[in-house]
Amino acid sequence: MTAIPVGVTVNGEDHVFPDPLSVRELLERLNLPCQGVALAIDGAVFPKSRWDEPVGRGWEIEVLTAVQGG
């Protein structure tokens, strides 16, 4: 049985992964931080408690970092 590739958009860039992966694994593969960030998936906040769940095909993911300033 062949795995179906997972296609997602992360911060406006399209990515295709050959195998299913979790949200946390996606961040690691893209060399994005897992600490100090928040995720929005399809425009809704995605809590860190769910980062071990599989990434859905076609998701639009935004990785958000806090910026300090005034």
FENWOZI-V279058 format. One record per run of one state. SS is the DSSP state (h for helix, s for strand, l for the rest). FROM is the first residue (numbers start at 0). TO is the last residue. Records with the same first field share a line. If there is no record, write none. Layout:
# FENWOZI-V279058
SS=FROM-TO + FROM-TO
This chain:
# FENWOZI-V279058
l=0-4 + 10-11 + 17-20 + 29-35 + 41-42 + 46-46 + 50-52 + 54-58 + 65-69
s=5-9 + 12-16 + 21-21 + 36-40 + 43-45 + 53-53 + 59-64
h=22-28 + 47-49
